[in-house]
Amino acid sequence: MHKLSARLHKISQNSTGVIDQGWTCVAEQFDAQATIHSTLGSAIADDIVQPLRAIFNALHQTITASEQLVERELKKLSARRAETAKIKRQLYSSSRDLEKLDQLIDNDRTDNIKLSVKKRKLLDQVTKCEHTYFKETIEAEKQRRVTDSALRKSVERLEDVEKQRLAHCQTALGRFQRKVAQLGPNLHSMFERHMNALNSAVNADPLLIVSNLTPTCSAHHTIFLCDFYAENFGEMMGGERRRWALERVSALLHEHLEETQRNSQDVVPSNLAKFPLVEFIEYLSFKVDESVRSLDGAQNREYHRLARFQQKTKDKAGLPQTLLVIPLADQVPNTTVPTPPSMATTSSTDEYDYEQIYANDNQTMPPSCSGTPWSAVDGEQHKANDKVTQICRVLYDFSASSDDELDVRAGDCVIVERSLGDDWLVGYVISGVTDQSCVSKTGRFPASYVT
């Protein structure tokens, strides 16, 4: 009886729900009244445990098959992404060599035929690598979608397995309840003690228990985007050559986008987590076009509905990597981002003036906002509100149009005290960051203007 109790504890210890709790109550009572249950133990071993063991073995085979399928698809996805990263490193290496050769040709006043021939070869190599890198990125995204489909099918299969397990356990509990009722007055006290738990378990709905299960972590899609050499303003590159490289890549993306749109009949869904492949290619083109507009010093910033999920980090080789981290469908409200008024760009017109963003665990830290927080100005202590959550950096200029709004300029650091919905934040500018003025008043400003 003690061994049987241990087995029941093992079956139900990591499970939740009234059905598994019913088995827990049974195991506890076996420990307390082992002698009384000696006869009952034999019946349970023959009529309940053996059938459940056979059922669990069959279910275990189904679970193992699902795990193997998922692992196989994940290995394919990892191999595809590793190949994409390898081609990306080759592209960056060739682009650096081409840039050095271009600078050497610019400094050489004579017509050096050997350098021209070498430049032609390097340019062909860079163009070929760009095409290959783009194609590999598309193939990696296709493999990610296949892997996601396999994961969904495996989850549905595991849900069916759990429903079957709960149904068989529920049937076994019904058998146990009937046998306990037949044992007479010796088991009456045990029966009364656990009657409520047993009734709840027998009358429980397995479908409801499965539907109430919650994931232990936040699930999301991690999508790898193309990061071309010319997009990285941290790399030293001539302005005209950078523009020419970006326009070349943009033309390639637009051409492939038009071809995909002609061959695809996908409809853009309202669910962001299931966006079509056409929109993926469209966002790649949008990202490159944003770099071109930054070179042009554009005053208006365009928006894309996937832009709010973009994160910048670095891969294992130290190269920049842009990701789209999109939560699952039931966690993402498809809200549209309002287009802000005309705002000043933060990009420099100088050819080699750039600003690097350092990423750590997919979080960015503005350099001008690091260090000791400003706590006193002109000898007066500024007391922060208890609702202060973070220090943010202003990305774009914003001019107040009412008394409750706050003037902020690109490069300022602001302390956020609270939020007004999803579109506005309330706070004040930290003194001494961009100018030597006094502490500004507290007011509201757009949430999309800061980071």
C-alpha positions as CSV (number, residue, x, y, z in Angstrom):
1,M,0.0,0.0,0.0
2,H,2.8,2.4,0.8
3,K,4.4,1.6,-2.6
4,L,1.1,2.2,-4.3
5,S,0.7,5.5,-2.5
6,A,4.2,6.5,-3.7
7,R,3.2,5.7,-7.3
8,L,0.1,7.8,-7.0
9,H,2.1,10.7,-5.6
10,K,4.5,10.4,-8.5
11,I,1.6,10.6,-11.0
12,S,-0.1,13.6,-9.5
13,Q,2.7,15.6,-7.9
14,N,3.5,17.8,-10.9
15,S,-0.1,18.2,-12.1
16,T,-2.8,20.7,-11.4
17,G,-6.6,20.5,-11.3
18,V,-9.2,18.8,-9.2
19,I,-8.8,15.4,-10.9
20,D,-5.1,15.2,-9.9
21,Q,-5.9,16.6,-6.5
22,G,-8.4,13.8,-6.1
23,W,-5.6,11.3,-6.6
24,T,-3.5,13.2,-4.1
25,C,-6.2,12.8,-1.5
26,V,-6.3,9.1,-2.2
27,A,-2.5,8.7,-1.7
28,E,-2.6,10.6,1.6
29,Q,-5.3,8.4,2.9
30,F,-3.4,5.2,1.9
31,D,-0.5,6.3,4.0
32,A,-2.8,6.9,7.1
33,Q,-4.8,3.7,6.8
34,A,-2.5,1.1,5.1
35,T,-3.9,-1.8,7.0
36,I,-7.5,-1.0,6.2
37,H,-6.7,-0.7,2.5
38,S,-4.8,-4.0,2.2
39,T,-7.8,-5.6,0.5
40,L,-8.6,-2.5,-1.5
41,G,-5.0,-2.4,-2.7
42,S,-5.1,-5.6,-4.6
43,A,-8.3,-4.6,-6.4
44,I,-6.8,-1.3,-7.4
45,A,-3.6,-2.9,-8.6
46,D,-5.6,-5.3,-10.9
47,D,-8.4,-3.0,-12.1
48,I,-6.9,0.5,-12.1
49,V,-3.1,0.6,-12.0
50,Q,-2.4,-1.9,-14.7
51,P,-4.8,-0.4,-17.2
52,L,-3.5,3.1,-16.4
53,R,0.1,1.9,-16.9
54,A,-0.7,0.6,-20.3
55,I,-2.4,3.8,-21.2
56,F,0.5,5.9,-20.0
57,N,3.0,3.9,-22.0
58,A,1.0,4.5,-25.2
59,L,0.7,8.2,-24.4
60,H,4.4,8.4,-23.7
61,Q,5.1,7.1,-27.2
62,T,3.0,9.8,-28.7
63,I,4.7,12.5,-26.6
64,T,8.2,11.1,-27.6
65,A,7.2,11.2,-31.3
66,S,6.1,14.9,-31.0
67,E,9.3,15.8,-29.2
68,Q,11.4,14.2,-31.9
69,L,9.5,16.1,-34.6
70,V,10.0,19.4,-32.9
71,E,13.7,18.8,-32.2
72,R,14.2,17.9,-35.9
73,E,12.6,21.0,-37.1
74,L,14.4,23.2,-34.6
75,K,17.7,21.7,-35.8
76,K,16.9,22.6,-39.3
77,L,16.0,26.1,-38.3
78,S,19.3,26.5,-36.3
79,A,21.3,25.2,-39.3
80,R,19.6,27.6,-41.6
81,R,20.3,30.6,-39.3
82,A,23.9,29.5,-38.9
83,E,24.3,29.4,-42.7
84,T,22.7,32.9,-42.9
85,A,25.2,34.2,-40.2
86,K,28.1,32.7,-42.1
87,I,27.1,34.4,-45.4
88,K,26.5,37.6,-43.4
89,R,30.1,37.6,-42.1
90,Q,31.4,37.0,-45.6
91,L,29.4,39.9,-46.9
92,Y,30.7,42.3,-44.2
93,S,34.3,41.1,-44.8
94,S,34.0,41.7,-48.6
95,S,32.3,45.1,-48.0
96,R,35.2,46.2,-45.7
97,D,37.8,45.1,-48.3
98,L,35.8,46.9,-51.1
99,E,35.7,50.1,-49.0
100,K,39.4,50.0,-48.3
101,L,40.1,49.5,-52.0
102,D,37.8,52.4,-52.9
103,Q,39.7,54.7,-50.5
104,L,43.0,53.5,-52.0
105,I,41.8,54.3,-55.5
106,D,40.5,57.7,-54.3
107,N,43.9,58.6,-52.9
108,D,45.8,57.3,-56.0
109,R,46.0,60.0,-58.6
110,T,47.2,57.6,-61.4
111,D,45.0,55.2,-63.2
112,N,46.0,51.8,-61.7
113,I,44.5,49.1,-63.9
114,K,45.3,46.4,-61.3
115,L,43.3,48.2,-58.6
116,S,40.4,48.7,-61.0
117,V,40.3,45.0,-61.9
118,K,40.5,44.0,-58.2
119,K,37.7,46.5,-57.4
120,R,35.5,44.9,-60.1
121,K,36.1,41.5,-58.7
122,L,35.4,42.6,-55.1
123,L,32.2,44.5,-56.3
124,D,30.9,41.3,-58.0
125,Q,31.7,39.3,-54.9
126,V,29.8,41.8,-52.6
127,T,26.8,41.8,-55.0
128,K,26.8,38.1,-55.1
129,C,27.0,37.8,-51.3
130,E,24.2,40.4,-50.9
131,H,21.9,38.3,-53.1
132,T,22.9,35.1,-51.3
133,Y,22.4,36.7,-47.9
134,F,19.0,38.0,-48.8
135,K,17.9,34.6,-50.2
136,E,19.2,32.8,-47.1
137,T,17.3,35.2,-44.8
138,I,14.1,34.4,-46.8
139,E,14.7,30.7,-46.5
140,A,15.4,31.0,-42.8
141,E,12.1,32.8,-42.4
142,K,10.3,30.0,-44.4
143,Q,11.9,27.4,-42.2
144,R,10.9,29.3,-39.1
145,R,7.3,29.2,-40.3
146,V,7.5,25.5,-40.9
147,T,9.0,25.0,-37.4
148,D,6.2,27.1,-35.9
149,S,3.6,25.0,-37.7
150,A,5.2,21.8,-36.4
151,L,5.2,23.3,-32.9
152,R,1.5,24.2,-33.1
153,K,0.7,20.7,-34.3
154,S,2.7,19.1,-31.5
155,V,1.0,21.3,-28.9
156,E,-2.4,20.3,-30.3
157,R,-1.3,16.6,-30.1
158,L,-0.1,17.0,-26.6
159,E,-3.4,18.6,-25.6
160,D,-5.2,15.6,-27.0
161,V,-2.9,13.3,-25.1
162,E,-3.6,15.3,-21.8
163,K,-7.3,15.1,-22.4
164,Q,-7.1,11.3,-22.9
165,R,-5.0,11.0,-19.8
166,L,-7.4,13.0,-17.7
167,A,-10.3,11.0,-19.1
168,H,-8.7,7.7,-18.1
169,C,-7.8,9.0,-14.7
170,Q,-11.3,10.2,-14.2
171,T,-12.7,6.8,-15.1
172,A,-10.3,5.1,-12.8
173,L,-11.4,7.4,-10.0
174,G,-14.9,6.4,-10.6
175,R,-13.9,2.7,-10.2
176,F,-12.1,3.6,-7.0
177,Q,-15.1,5.4,-5.6
178,R,-17.4,2.5,-6.2
179,K,-15.0,0.0,-4.6
180,V,-14.5,2.2,-1.5
181,A,-18.3,2.5,-1.2
182,Q,-18.5,-1.4,-1.1
183,L,-15.9,-1.9,1.6
184,G,-18.4,-1.0,4.4
185,P,-18.1,0.8,7.7
186,N,-14.3,0.2,8.2
187,L,-13.6,2.7,5.4
188,H,-16.5,5.0,6.2
189,S,-14.3,7.6,7.9
190,M,-11.9,7.8,5.0
191,F,-14.7,7.9,2.5
192,E,-16.4,10.9,4.3
193,R,-13.1,12.7,4.7
194,H,-12.3,12.6,1.0
195,M,-15.9,12.6,-0.5
196,N,-15.8,16.2,-1.6
197,A,-12.5,15.9,-3.3
198,L,-13.5,12.7,-5.1
199,N,-16.9,14.1,-6.2
200,S,-15.1,17.2,-7.6
201,A,-12.6,15.0,-9.4
202,V,-15.2,12.6,-10.9
203,N,-17.5,15.4,-12.0
204,A,-14.7,17.6,-13.4
205,D,-14.5,18.5,-17.1
206,P,-11.1,17.6,-18.6
207,L,-11.6,20.1,-21.4
208,L,-12.1,22.9,-18.9
209,I,-8.9,21.9,-17.0
210,V,-6.9,21.8,-20.2
211,S,-8.2,25.2,-21.3
212,N,-7.3,26.8,-17.9
213,L,-3.7,25.7,-18.2
214,T,-1.4,28.7,-18.5
215,P,2.1,28.8,-20.0
216,T,5.0,29.2,-17.6
217,C,6.7,31.8,-19.8
218,S,5.8,34.4,-22.4
219,A,5.9,32.8,-25.8
220,H,6.9,35.0,-28.8
221,H,8.2,34.8,-32.3
222,T,11.9,35.8,-32.8
223,I,12.4,36.8,-36.4
224,F,15.9,37.6,-37.8
225,L,16.1,40.5,-40.3
226,C,18.8,41.4,-42.9
227,D,21.5,43.8,-41.7
228,F,23.5,45.0,-44.6
229,Y,26.9,46.6,-44.3
230,A,25.8,50.0,-45.5
231,E,23.0,50.2,-43.0
232,N,25.4,50.2,-40.1
233,F,26.4,53.9,-39.7
234,G,29.0,52.8,-37.2
235,E,31.1,51.4,-40.1
236,M,33.4,53.9,-41.8
237,M,32.2,54.3,-45.3
238,G,32.1,57.1,-47.9
239,G,28.7,58.9,-48.1
240,E,28.2,58.4,-51.8
241,R,29.2,54.8,-51.7
242,R,27.0,54.2,-48.7
243,R,24.1,55.7,-50.6
244,W,24.8,53.7,-53.7
245,A,25.0,50.4,-51.7
246,L,21.7,51.2,-49.9
247,E,19.9,52.0,-53.1
248,R,21.3,48.9,-54.7
249,V,20.0,46.7,-51.9
250,S,16.7,48.7,-51.8
251,A,16.2,48.0,-55.5
252,L,16.9,44.3,-54.9
253,L,14.3,44.1,-52.1
254,H,11.6,46.0,-54.0
255,E,12.1,43.8,-57.0
256,H,11.7,40.6,-54.9
257,L,8.8,42.2,-53.1
258,E,6.9,42.9,-56.4
259,E,7.6,39.3,-57.5
260,T,6.4,37.8,-54.3
261,Q,3.2,40.0,-54.4
262,R,2.5,38.7,-57.9
263,N,2.9,35.1,-56.8
264,S,1.2,35.4,-53.5
265,Q,-2.5,35.6,-52.6
266,D,-2.0,36.1,-48.9
267,V,-4.3,38.6,-47.2
268,V,-2.8,40.8,-44.5
269,P,-4.4,39.5,-41.3
270,S,-5.3,41.6,-38.3
271,N,-3.3,39.2,-36.1
272,L,0.3,40.5,-36.1
273,A,1.7,37.1,-35.0
274,K,0.6,35.6,-38.3
275,F,1.7,38.2,-40.8
276,P,2.4,36.9,-44.3
277,L,5.8,36.5,-45.9
278,V,5.1,39.5,-48.2
279,E,4.9,41.8,-45.2
280,F,8.2,40.4,-43.9
281,I,9.9,41.3,-47.2
282,E,8.1,44.6,-47.2
283,Y,9.5,45.4,-43.7
284,L,13.0,44.5,-44.9
285,S,12.6,47.1,-47.7
286,F,11.1,49.6,-45.2
287,K,14.2,49.2,-42.9
288,V,16.6,49.9,-45.8
289,D,14.6,52.8,-47.1
290,E,14.7,54.3,-43.6
291,S,18.5,54.3,-43.8
292,V,18.3,56.1,-47.2
293,R,15.9,58.7,-45.8
294,S,18.3,59.2,-42.9
295,L,21.1,60.0,-45.3
296,D,18.8,62.5,-47.1
297,G,18.1,64.2,-43.7
298,A,14.4,63.6,-44.0
299,Q,12.3,65.5,-41.5
300,N,9.3,63.1,-41.3
301,R,9.7,59.5,-40.1
302,E,7.5,56.9,-41.7
303,Y,5.9,54.1,-39.7
304,H,5.3,50.4,-40.2
305,R,3.1,48.3,-38.0
306,L,6.0,45.9,-37.2
307,A,8.4,48.7,-36.3
308,R,7.4,48.7,-32.6
309,F,8.6,45.1,-32.2
310,Q,12.1,45.8,-33.6
311,Q,15.1,45.2,-31.4
312,K,18.8,45.7,-32.1
313,T,21.5,43.5,-30.7
314,K,24.7,41.8,-31.8
315,D,25.3,38.3,-33.0
316,K,28.2,36.0,-31.8
317,A,30.6,37.6,-34.3
318,G,29.9,41.1,-32.9
319,L,28.0,42.2,-36.0
320,P,24.7,44.1,-35.7
321,Q,21.6,42.0,-35.7
322,T,18.0,43.3,-36.0
323,L,15.2,41.2,-34.6
324,L,11.4,41.3,-34.6
325,V,10.2,39.9,-31.2
326,I,6.4,39.5,-31.7
327,P,4.3,37.9,-28.9
328,L,1.7,35.2,-29.8
329,A,-1.6,36.0,-31.3
330,D,-3.6,36.1,-28.1
331,Q,-1.2,38.6,-26.5
332,V,-0.8,41.2,-29.3
333,P,-3.5,43.8,-29.8
334,N,-3.2,45.0,-33.4
335,T,-3.1,48.7,-32.7
336,T,-2.1,51.3,-35.2
337,V,0.7,53.8,-34.4
338,P,-0.4,57.4,-35.1
339,T,1.8,59.3,-37.5
340,P,3.5,62.2,-35.5
341,P,3.8,65.7,-36.9
342,S,7.0,66.9,-38.5
343,M,10.0,66.3,-36.3
344,A,13.7,66.9,-36.5
345,T,15.9,64.0,-37.5
346,T,18.8,63.0,-35.2
347,S,21.0,61.8,-38.0
348,S,24.1,63.9,-38.9
349,T,24.7,65.4,-42.3
350,D,28.5,64.8,-41.9
351,E,29.8,61.8,-43.9
352,Y,31.4,60.1,-40.9
353,D,29.3,61.4,-38.0
354,Y,27.3,58.6,-36.5
355,E,26.0,57.4,-33.2
356,Q,26.4,53.8,-32.0
357,I,23.7,52.1,-29.9
358,Y,25.1,49.6,-27.4
359,A,22.7,46.6,-26.8
360,N,22.8,44.3,-23.8
361,D,20.1,41.6,-23.5
362,N,18.0,43.4,-26.2
363,Q,17.9,46.6,-24.1
364,T,19.4,49.9,-25.2
365,M,21.1,52.5,-22.8
366,P,21.5,56.0,-24.1
367,P,25.1,57.2,-23.4
368,S,24.0,60.7,-22.4
369,C,21.6,59.3,-19.8
370,S,24.0,57.0,-18.0
371,G,25.8,57.8,-14.7
372,T,24.5,59.4,-11.5
373,P,20.9,60.7,-11.7
374,W,20.5,64.5,-11.3
375,S,19.1,65.1,-7.9
376,A,19.8,68.8,-7.1
377,V,19.7,72.0,-9.2
378,D,20.8,75.5,-8.0
379,G,21.1,74.2,-4.4
380,E,17.5,73.0,-4.3
381,Q,16.7,69.3,-3.8
382,H,14.3,67.9,-6.4
383,K,12.1,65.3,-4.8
384,A,11.2,62.5,-7.3
385,N,7.6,61.2,-7.4
386,D,7.1,57.8,-6.0
387,K,5.7,56.7,-9.4
388,V,9.0,57.4,-11.2
389,T,9.7,54.3,-13.3
390,Q,12.7,55.1,-15.6
391,I,14.8,57.7,-17.2
392,C,14.2,58.1,-21.0
393,R,16.0,59.8,-23.8
394,V,14.1,62.1,-26.2
395,L,14.4,61.0,-29.9
396,Y,12.5,63.8,-31.6
397,D,11.6,67.5,-30.9
398,F,8.1,68.1,-29.5
399,S,6.6,71.6,-29.1
400,A,3.9,72.0,-26.5
401,S,0.5,73.3,-27.8
402,S,-1.3,73.6,-24.5
403,D,-0.4,74.4,-20.9
404,D,-0.3,70.8,-19.7
405,E,2.2,69.7,-22.4
406,L,6.0,69.8,-22.1
407,D,8.6,71.1,-24.6
408,V,11.3,68.4,-25.2
409,R,14.2,68.4,-27.6
410,A,16.1,65.6,-29.2
411,G,18.9,64.5,-26.9
412,D,17.2,65.6,-23.7
413,C,16.8,63.1,-20.8
414,V,13.4,63.1,-19.0
415,I,12.2,61.4,-15.9
416,V,8.9,59.6,-16.4
417,E,6.6,59.9,-13.5
418,R,3.5,58.1,-14.8
419,S,1.8,57.2,-18.1
420,L,-1.5,58.5,-19.5
421,G,-2.8,55.5,-21.5
422,D,-0.5,54.1,-24.2
423,D,0.1,57.3,-26.1
424,W,1.3,59.9,-23.4
425,L,3.8,60.0,-20.6
426,V,4.1,62.5,-17.7
427,G,7.4,63.8,-16.5
428,Y,10.0,66.5,-16.6
429,V,13.4,67.2,-18.3
430,I,16.6,66.6,-16.3
431,S,18.6,69.8,-16.0
432,G,22.1,70.2,-17.4
433,V,22.0,67.4,-20.1
434,T,21.5,69.5,-23.2
435,D,21.6,73.0,-21.7
436,Q,22.2,74.7,-18.4
437,S,18.7,75.9,-17.8
438,C,16.7,75.2,-14.6
439,V,14.5,72.2,-14.0
440,S,11.6,72.3,-16.4
441,K,8.0,72.0,-15.4
442,T,6.1,68.7,-15.2
443,G,4.0,68.0,-18.3
444,R,2.9,65.4,-20.8
445,F,4.6,64.4,-24.0
446,P,4.2,61.6,-26.6
447,A,5.4,58.2,-25.6
448,S,6.6,57.4,-29.1
449,Y,9.1,60.3,-28.9
450,V,11.3,58.8,-26.2
451,T,13.2,55.6,-25.7
